Amino acid sequence: MERRRLPGKMAMDPLSAHSIDTMPSPAHANFPFIEETRFGNWFLKSDTWKVHVLRRALNDLTRLLPGTRRRFPRVLDVGCGFGHSFAELAGRFEPELIVGLDADPALHERAASAAEDCPCPVKLHAANAARVDLADDQFDLVFCHQTFHHIVEQEAALREFFRVLKPGGVLLFAESTRRYIHSLPIRLLFRHPMDVQKTAEEYLALIRATGFDLPDTQVSLPYLWWSRPDIGFLEWIGVPVPKAREETLVNAVGVKPGRP
C-alpha cells in the first residue's frame, strides 16, 4: 500500500544477489505505509480469499489471454501479500522465477513460508509499486491482483509495470472498483485511500493510456457474489442479477506492444 512517488526512474536490479531480498529499497523507505486492519489481514489468509477471490480471478484472466502463449519465465507479483498467489502462478505459467513485490515492511515475515514452499524460485522484494527499483524489460508477466486500489500513485505504478515488462509482455490486472471499495462494509472493515478509487471504465482507460494493447476481448466484468451489496442473497432466493449496474470488479489482460 503506497502513498507518494519519488521522481526519477530506476535501472537497477537488486534481485541478482539474494534468493530472498528482505530489505526495503532506499526509495521504499521514503513511502509511508498504510497498515491493513486486523480483519483485513485475517481475510487475506482465509479460504474465501484463496478460492473465491484469487483463484477465481486467475481462472478468468487465464481465459482472457490472447493467442496460445501460456508459459512466462519471469513473473512479477505486485502486492503479493502473504504469498498465496505464488503456487497458483507457478502451476499455471511455469515460471523460472517469481518476484514477489510488496510495500509491507513485514513482507519477509508474511511471505517467506509461501516463497520457500513454491515449486519455482521466489525472490521477495520490498518496494513501492510506483517505483519498483527493478531494471527495464525484464519480466514476461506482471500480476496485479486486488492491489491497485491500495495504490495512491496509480498512473506511476502502471508506468512502472509497463517499463519492467519485456516487449510482448503481459499485464494481468484484477481489481475492485470504486462502487465496491466505497461500500459501507468495506469502508468499515478495511483501510484504503478512498479518493483514488475508480470505475471499471476509468481503470481500463488508464491501462490503455499507459500504452498497453487492451481490446475489449481481453476484458471481463464479473459480478461475483462477494462484491455485491447483498453478498449474493438476492440471487440465492431467485432474483435475477441486474444487467444494468455499476460494475464492482474488472479483470483485464494488457499486452506491451512488441515481439516477445
Secondary structure as UniProt FT lines:
FT   TURN            14..15
FT   TURN            26..27
FT   HELIX           28..30
FT   HELIX           38..43
FT   TURN            44..45
FT   HELIX           48..55
FT   HELIX           56..64
FT   STRAND          74..78
FT   TURN            81..82
FT   HELIX           84..93
FT   STRAND          97..102
FT   TURN            105..106
FT   HELIX           107..117
FT   STRAND          122..126
FT   TURN            129..130
FT   TURN            136..137
FT   STRAND          139..145
FT   HELIX           148..150
FT   HELIX           154..164
FT   STRAND          165..176
FT   HELIX           178..181
FT   HELIX           184..189
FT   HELIX           194..196
FT   HELIX           200..210
FT   HELIX           216..218
FT   STRAND          219..220
FT   HELIX           225..227
FT   TURN            229..232
FT   HELIX           233..236
FT   TURN            237..238
FT   STRAND          249..255
//
